[in-house]
Amino acid sequence: MMYHHTPQYQVLLQKALLEKARGKSDERIALEGGLGCSKMTVQRFRKAENLERRQRLMLHYDVASKMWNYCRDEIELIIERRKAGDEFYKHTERLAADAMIAFYYVNPEQTRRWKDHDGLKTEYFCYKPSFRRPGQVVKSLWKIDIVNGQYFKISEDQADGGKPGIHKSTEHSDGFGFSKSGRLWFFLMEQSREQPRVFCFHKRDIDHAGRISRLIGYVVESDKRYSGGVFTFKVGLSWRGFDEELWKENFSEKPYNHQEQIDNVPLPNGDKLYTEIGDRRIIFDSDVLKYIRSSAKIDEQALD
């Protein structure tokens, strides 16, 4: 991972230096790292307090970048164990979003309009075919917020239970997105395996209240656990409020629980609007389901 000369990166660097210093003296670190500085520079940086709150950088760029490369193993270990904290990940997310926005000459006003004027809501259920279980559909929950009026922050929660009595495995993805050429582009990373997912939504439906009730498009993703290569599917978002309305229309005798709607389940047959898993019912937006159905029928041999 490349070093960026910011306070957040130096917070991580300080944590890595503390790990490195457990078995080595400051003098040895300065010598082995080719830092071109005395052991006192290493010691002062290692012992600095409240580094997170300081507005200035503790080390000059040349020294910090050399120390970053020298502590690379410790940095990777800290990130793997998630000791760097949420603030570091928020910072790297901002760096990535800012770089993509600049690269594609994105006008933030186009992104803001989706929230401020066009009716984009905060929570949607995402429907996409399952490449783990051909013939099934993944229904996950998305949360979409706007950051600093510049880009979208997206989080996704997936689950995979299937049969009654089987403990559901869960996945969480985070990412960012923006509007370009009238389309929404979302870039997500599944956290546990750091796998990328790229979404493009090119069409939307507006309900009678002026809300964006649906978005449809495509996703490109892969997973190192499978040898099938890259998977491209049709994908759709359906507003969570519509999901609840649909439930009340069909199953008013039973309370609605949006968490129970998150799963990887078989596609319903024909015009049926739900799939039963034990005593649970996973309900579907029929229009989104119709759109993605052709992508769901993938060849099982693709996963061999």
GUMAR-276380 format. One record per residue (C-alpha): residue number from 1; residue in three letters; x, y, z. Coordinates in steps of 0.5 Angstrom, whole numbers, plus 500, padded with zeros to 3 digits. Layout:
N
<num->NUM	residu->ala	x->X	y->Y	z->Z> $
...
This chain:
304
<num->1	residu->met	x->500	y->500	z->500> $
<num->2	residu->met	x->503	y->507	z->498> $
<num->3	residu->tyr	x->504	y->512	z->503> $
<num->4	residu->his	x->500	y->519	z->503> $
<num->5	residu->his	x->503	y->524	z->507> $
<num->6	residu->thr	x->497	y->526	z->512> $
<num->7	residu->pro	x->496	y->526	z->519> $
<num->8	residu->gln	x->492	y->519	z->519> $
<num->9	residu->tyr	x->497	y->515	z->515> $
<num->10	residu->gln	x->502	y->518	z->521> $
<num->11	residu->val	x->497	y->515	z->526> $
<num->12	residu->leu	x->498	y->508	z->523> $
<num->13	residu->leu	x->505	y->509	z->522> $
<num->14	residu->gln	x->506	y->511	z->529> $
<num->15	residu->lys	x->502	y->504	z->531> $
<num->16	residu->ala	x->507	y->500	z->526> $
<num->17	residu->leu	x->513	y->503	z->529> $
<num->18	residu->leu	x->511	y->501	z->536> $
<num->19	residu->glu	x->510	y->494	z->534> $
<num->20	residu->lys	x->517	y->494	z->531> $
<num->21	residu->ala	x->520	y->498	z->537> $
<num->22	residu->arg	x->518	y->492	z->541> $
<num->23	residu->gly	x->525	y->488	z->539> $
<num->24	residu->lys	x->529	y->493	z->537> $
<num->25	residu->ser	x->532	y->500	z->539> $
<num->26	residu->asp	x->531	y->507	z->536> $
<num->27	residu->glu	x->538	y->507	z->534> $
<num->28	residu->arg	x->538	y->500	z->530> $
<num->29	residu->ile	x->531	y->502	z->527> $
<num->30	residu->ala	x->534	y->509	z->524> $
<num->31	residu->leu	x->540	y->505	z->522> $
<num->32	residu->glu	x->536	y->499	z->519> $
<num->33	residu->gly	x->531	y->504	z->516> $
<num->34	residu->gly	x->536	y->508	z->512> $
<num->35	residu->leu	x->532	y->514	z->515> $
<num->36	residu->gly	x->538	y->519	z->515> $
<num->37	residu->cys	x->536	y->521	z->522> $
<num->38	residu->ser	x->538	y->520	z->529> $
<num->39	residu->lys	x->535	y->515	z->534> $
<num->40	residu->met	x->532	y->521	z->538> $
<num->41	residu->thr	x->527	y->523	z->532> $
<num->42	residu->val	x->525	y->516	z->532> $
<num->43	residu->gln	x->524	y->516	z->539> $
<num->44	residu->arg	x->520	y->523	z->539> $
<num->45	residu->phe	x->515	y->520	z->534> $
<num->46	residu->arg	x->514	y->514	z->537> $
<num->47	residu->lys	x->513	y->517	z->544> $
<num->48	residu->ala	x->508	y->523	z->541> $
<num->49	residu->glu	x->502	y->523	z->545> $
<num->50	residu->asn	x->495	y->525	z->542> $
<num->51	residu->leu	x->498	y->524	z->535> $
<num->52	residu->glu	x->491	y->524	z->532> $
<num->53	residu->arg	x->489	y->531	z->534> $
<num->54	residu->arg	x->495	y->534	z->531> $
<num->55	residu->gln	x->494	y->538	z->525> $
<num->56	residu->arg	x->501	y->538	z->523> $
<num->57	residu->leu	x->505	y->532	z->520> $
<num->58	residu->met	x->510	y->530	z->525> $
<num->59	residu->leu	x->515	y->527	z->520> $
<num->60	residu->his	x->518	y->530	z->514> $
<num->61	residu->tyr	x->516	y->526	z->508> $
<num->62	residu->asp	x->522	y->523	z->506> $
<num->63	residu->val	x->523	y->521	z->513> $
<num->64	residu->ala	x->516	y->518	z->514> $
<num->65	residu->ser	x->516	y->515	z->507> $
<num->66	residu->lys	x->522	y->511	z->509> $
<num->67	residu->met	x->520	y->509	z->515> $
<num->68	residu->trp	x->513	y->507	z->512> $
<num->69	residu->asn	x->517	y->502	z->507> $
<num->70	residu->tyr	x->521	y->500	z->513> $
<num->71	residu->cys	x->515	y->498	z->517> $
<num->72	residu->arg	x->511	y->495	z->512> $
<num->73	residu->asp	x->510	y->488	z->515> $
<num->74	residu->glu	x->508	y->491	z->521> $
<num->75	residu->ile	x->503	y->496	z->517> $
<num->76	residu->glu	x->500	y->490	z->514> $
<num->77	residu->leu	x->499	y->486	z->520> $
<num->78	residu->ile	x->496	y->492	z->524> $
<num->79	residu->ile	x->491	y->493	z->518> $
<num->80	residu->glu	x->489	y->486	z->517> $
<num->81	residu->arg	x->488	y->486	z->525> $
<num->82	residu->arg	x->484	y->492	z->524> $
<num->83	residu->lys	x->487	y->496	z->529> $
<num->84	residu->ala	x->488	y->502	z->525> $
<num->85	residu->gly	x->481	y->504	z->527> $
<num->86	residu->asp	x->475	y->507	z->523> $
<num->87	residu->glu	x->478	y->513	z->522> $
<num->88	residu->phe	x->484	y->510	z->517> $
<num->89	residu->tyr	x->479	y->507	z->513> $
<num->90	residu->lys	x->475	y->513	z->512> $
<num->91	residu->his	x->481	y->517	z->510> $
<num->92	residu->thr	x->483	y->512	z->505> $
<num->93	residu->glu	x->476	y->512	z->502> $
<num->94	residu->arg	x->476	y->519	z->501> $
<num->95	residu->leu	x->483	y->519	z->498> $
<num->96	residu->ala	x->480	y->513	z->493> $
<num->97	residu->ala	x->473	y->517	z->492> $
<num->98	residu->asp	x->477	y->524	z->491> $
<num->99	residu->ala	x->482	y->520	z->486> $
<num->100	residu->met	x->476	y->517	z->482> $
<num->101	residu->ile	x->472	y->524	z->482> $
<num->102	residu->ala	x->478	y->528	z->479> $
<num->103	residu->phe	x->480	y->522	z->474> $
<num->104	residu->tyr	x->473	y->522	z->471> $
<num->105	residu->tyr	x->472	y->530	z->471> $
<num->106	residu->val	x->466	y->528	z->476> $
<num->107	residu->asn	x->462	y->534	z->477> $
<num->108	residu->pro	x->459	y->534	z->485> $
<num->109	residu->glu	x->453	y->537	z->483> $
<num->110	residu->gln	x->451	y->532	z->479> $
<num->111	residu->thr	x->452	y->527	z->485> $
<num->112	residu->arg	x->448	y->532	z->490> $
<num->113	residu->arg	x->442	y->532	z->485> $
<num->114	residu->trp	x->440	y->525	z->486> $
<num->115	residu->lys	x->439	y->526	z->494> $
<num->116	residu->asp	x->437	y->533	z->494> $
<num->117	residu->his	x->432	y->533	z->488> $
<num->118	residu->asp	x->432	y->527	z->485> $
<num->119	residu->gly	x->429	y->523	z->490> $
<num->120	residu->leu	x->434	y->518	z->492> $
<num->121	residu->lys	x->433	y->515	z->499> $
<num->122	residu->thr	x->438	y->512	z->504> $
<num->123	residu->glu	x->436	y->505	z->504> $
<num->124	residu->tyr	x->435	y->500	z->499> $
<num->125	residu->phe	x->435	y->492	z->498> $
<num->126	residu->cys	x->439	y->490	z->493> $
<num->127	residu->tyr	x->438	y->484	z->488> $
<num->128	residu->lys	x->443	y->480	z->484> $
<num->129	residu->pro	x->444	y->473	z->482> $
<num->130	residu->ser	x->448	y->468	z->486> $
<num->131	residu->phe	x->454	y->466	z->483> $
<num->132	residu->arg	x->455	y->461	z->489> $
<num->133	residu->arg	x->449	y->458	z->488> $
<num->134	residu->pro	x->446	y->458	z->481> $
<num->135	residu->gly	x->439	y->459	z->481> $
<num->136	residu->gln	x->438	y->463	z->487> $
<num->137	residu->val	x->438	y->471	z->488> $
<num->138	residu->val	x->442	y->475	z->494> $
<num->139	residu->lys	x->437	y->480	z->497> $
<num->140	residu->ser	x->442	y->485	z->501> $
<num->141	residu->leu	x->441	y->491	z->505> $
<num->142	residu->trp	x->444	y->498	z->502> $
<num->143	residu->lys	x->445	y->504	z->506> $
<num->144	residu->ile	x->447	y->510	z->501> $
<num->145	residu->asp	x->449	y->517	z->504> $
<num->146	residu->ile	x->453	y->523	z->501> $
<num->147	residu->val	x->459	y->525	z->504> $
<num->148	residu->asn	x->461	y->533	z->504> $
<num->149	residu->gly	x->456	y->534	z->498> $
<num->150	residu->gln	x->461	y->530	z->494> $
<num->151	residu->tyr	x->460	y->523	z->493> $
<num->152	residu->phe	x->456	y->517	z->496> $
<num->153	residu->lys	x->458	y->513	z->502> $
<num->154	residu->ile	x->455	y->506	z->501> $
<num->155	residu->ser	x->455	y->500	z->506> $
<num->156	residu->glu	x->452	y->493	z->504> $
<num->157	residu->asp	x->450	y->487	z->509> $
<num->158	residu->gln	x->449	y->480	z->506> $
<num->159	residu->ala	x->447	y->474	z->509> $
<num->160	residu->asp	x->447	y->467	z->506> $
<num->161	residu->gly	x->443	y->462	z->510> $
<num->162	residu->gly	x->439	y->458	z->506> $
<num->163	residu->lys	x->436	y->452	z->510> $
<num->164	residu->pro	x->432	y->452	z->516> $
<num->165	residu->gly	x->437	y->451	z->522> $
<num->166	residu->ile	x->443	y->453	z->518> $
<num->167	residu->his	x->447	y->459	z->522> $
<num->168	residu->lys	x->447	y->465	z->516> $
<num->169	residu->ser	x->454	y->467	z->514> $
<num->170	residu->thr	x->454	y->474	z->513> $
<num->171	residu->glu	x->458	y->479	z->509> $
<num->172	residu->his	x->459	y->487	z->510> $
<num->173	residu->ser	x->462	y->491	z->504> $
<num->174	residu->asp	x->464	y->499	z->504> $
<num->175	residu->gly	x->465	y->503	z->498> $
<num->176	residu->phe	x->463	y->510	z->495> $
<num->177	residu->gly	x->460	y->512	z->489> $
<num->178	residu->phe	x->458	y->518	z->484> $
<num->179	residu->ser	x->454	y->520	z->478> $
<num->180	residu->lys	x->457	y->521	z->471> $
<num->181	residu->ser	x->453	y->522	z->465> $
<num->182	residu->gly	x->447	y->521	z->468> $
<num->183	residu->arg	x->449	y->514	z->471> $
<num->184	residu->leu	x->450	y->512	z->478> $
<num->185	residu->trp	x->457	y->508	z->479> $
<num->186	residu->phe	x->459	y->505	z->486> $
<num->187	residu->phe	x->465	y->502	z->488> $
<num->188	residu->leu	x->465	y->497	z->494> $
<num->189	residu->met	x->470	y->492	z->497> $
<num->190	residu->glu	x->468	y->486	z->501> $
<num->191	residu->gln	x->471	y->487	z->507> $
<num->192	residu->ser	x->473	y->480	z->510> $
<num->193	residu->arg	x->476	y->478	z->503> $
<num->194	residu->glu	x->478	y->485	z->500> $
<num->195	residu->gln	x->474	y->483	z->494> $
<num->196	residu->pro	x->472	y->489	z->489> $
<num->197	residu->arg	x->465	y->490	z->486> $
<num->198	residu->val	x->463	y->495	z->481> $
<num->199	residu->phe	x->456	y->497	z->480> $
<num->200	residu->cys	x->453	y->501	z->474> $
<num->201	residu->phe	x->446	y->503	z->475> $
<num->202	residu->his	x->443	y->506	z->468> $
<num->203	residu->lys	x->435	y->506	z->469> $
<num->204	residu->arg	x->431	y->509	z->475> $
<num->205	residu->asp	x->423	y->508	z->477> $
<num->206	residu->ile	x->420	y->514	z->480> $
<num->207	residu->asp	x->414	y->513	z->485> $
<num->208	residu->his	x->408	y->517	z->486> $
<num->209	residu->ala	x->411	y->521	z->491> $
<num->210	residu->gly	x->417	y->523	z->487> $
<num->211	residu->arg	x->422	y->518	z->490> $
<num->212	residu->ile	x->427	y->513	z->487> $
<num->213	residu->ser	x->423	y->507	z->488> $
<num->214	residu->arg	x->428	y->502	z->484> $
<num->215	residu->leu	x->435	y->503	z->480> $
<num->216	residu->ile	x->437	y->497	z->475> $
<num->217	residu->gly	x->444	y->496	z->472> $
<num->218	residu->tyr	x->449	y->491	z->472> $
<num->219	residu->val	x->455	y->489	z->477> $
<num->220	residu->val	x->462	y->486	z->475> $
<num->221	residu->glu	x->465	y->482	z->481> $
<num->222	residu->ser	x->469	y->476	z->483> $
<num->223	residu->asp	x->472	y->472	z->489> $
<num->224	residu->lys	x->479	y->469	z->489> $
<num->225	residu->arg	x->475	y->463	z->493> $
<num->226	residu->tyr	x->472	y->461	z->486> $
<num->227	residu->ser	x->475	y->459	z->479> $
<num->228	residu->gly	x->470	y->462	z->475> $
<num->229	residu->gly	x->473	y->468	z->473> $
<num->230	residu->val	x->469	y->475	z->473> $
<num->231	residu->phe	x->462	y->475	z->474> $
<num->232	residu->thr	x->457	y->480	z->470> $
<num->233	residu->phe	x->450	y->480	z->473> $
<num->234	residu->lys	x->444	y->484	z->472> $
<num->235	residu->val	x->442	y->488	z->479> $
<num->236	residu->gly	x->437	y->492	z->482> $
<num->237	residu->leu	x->436	y->496	z->488> $
<num->238	residu->ser	x->429	y->497	z->491> $
<num->239	residu->trp	x->427	y->502	z->496> $
<num->240	residu->arg	x->426	y->499	z->503> $
<num->241	residu->gly	x->420	y->503	z->504> $
<num->242	residu->phe	x->417	y->499	z->498> $
<num->243	residu->asp	x->419	y->493	z->501> $
<num->244	residu->glu	x->415	y->494	z->507> $
<num->245	residu->glu	x->409	y->496	z->504> $
<num->246	residu->leu	x->409	y->490	z->500> $
<num->247	residu->trp	x->410	y->486	z->506> $
<num->248	residu->lys	x->404	y->489	z->509> $
<num->249	residu->glu	x->399	y->488	z->503> $
<num->250	residu->asn	x->401	y->481	z->503> $
<num->251	residu->phe	x->402	y->478	z->510> $
<num->252	residu->ser	x->399	y->483	z->514> $
<num->253	residu->glu	x->398	y->478	z->520> $
<num->254	residu->lys	x->405	y->478	z->521> $
<num->255	residu->pro	x->410	y->484	z->523> $
<num->256	residu->tyr	x->415	y->486	z->518> $
<num->257	residu->asn	x->423	y->485	z->520> $
<num->258	residu->his	x->427	y->488	z->515> $
<num->259	residu->gln	x->433	y->484	z->518> $
<num->260	residu->glu	x->430	y->477	z->516> $
<num->261	residu->gln	x->429	y->479	z->509> $
<num->262	residu->ile	x->437	y->479	z->508> $
<num->263	residu->asp	x->439	y->472	z->505> $
<num->264	residu->asn	x->441	y->468	z->499> $
<num->265	residu->val	x->435	y->464	z->497> $
<num->266	residu->pro	x->432	y->460	z->491> $
<num->267	residu->leu	x->428	y->464	z->486> $
<num->268	residu->pro	x->421	y->464	z->487> $
<num->269	residu->asn	x->417	y->460	z->481> $
<num->270	residu->gly	x->413	y->463	z->476> $
<num->271	residu->asp	x->409	y->469	z->479> $
<num->272	residu->lys	x->410	y->468	z->486> $
<num->273	residu->leu	x->413	y->474	z->490> $
<num->274	residu->tyr	x->416	y->470	z->496> $
<num->275	residu->thr	x->421	y->464	z->498> $
<num->276	residu->glu	x->419	y->461	z->504> $
<num->277	residu->ile	x->425	y->459	z->508> $
<num->278	residu->gly	x->423	y->455	z->514> $
<num->279	residu->asp	x->418	y->460	z->518> $
<num->280	residu->arg	x->421	y->466	z->514> $
<num->281	residu->arg	x->418	y->469	z->508> $
<num->282	residu->ile	x->423	y->473	z->503> $
<num->283	residu->ile	x->419	y->477	z->499> $
<num->284	residu->phe	x->421	y->480	z->492> $
<num->285	residu->asp	x->420	y->486	z->488> $
<num->286	residu->ser	x->417	y->483	z->482> $
<num->287	residu->asp	x->419	y->488	z->477> $
<num->288	residu->val	x->426	y->488	z->479> $
<num->289	residu->leu	x->426	y->480	z->480> $
<num->290	residu->lys	x->424	y->480	z->473> $
<num->291	residu->tyr	x->429	y->484	z->470> $
<num->292	residu->ile	x->435	y->480	z->474> $
<num->293	residu->arg	x->432	y->473	z->473> $
<num->294	residu->ser	x->435	y->471	z->466> $
<num->295	residu->ser	x->442	y->473	z->469> $
<num->296	residu->ala	x->440	y->468	z->475> $
<num->297	residu->lys	x->440	y->462	z->471> $
<num->298	residu->ile	x->448	y->461	z->470> $
<num->299	residu->asp	x->451	y->455	z->468> $
<num->300	residu->glu	x->454	y->451	z->475> $
<num->301	residu->gln	x->460	y->449	z->471> $
<num->302	residu->ala	x->462	y->456	z->471> $
<num->303	residu->leu	x->464	y->455	z->479> $
<num->304	residu->asp	x->468	y->449	z->478> $
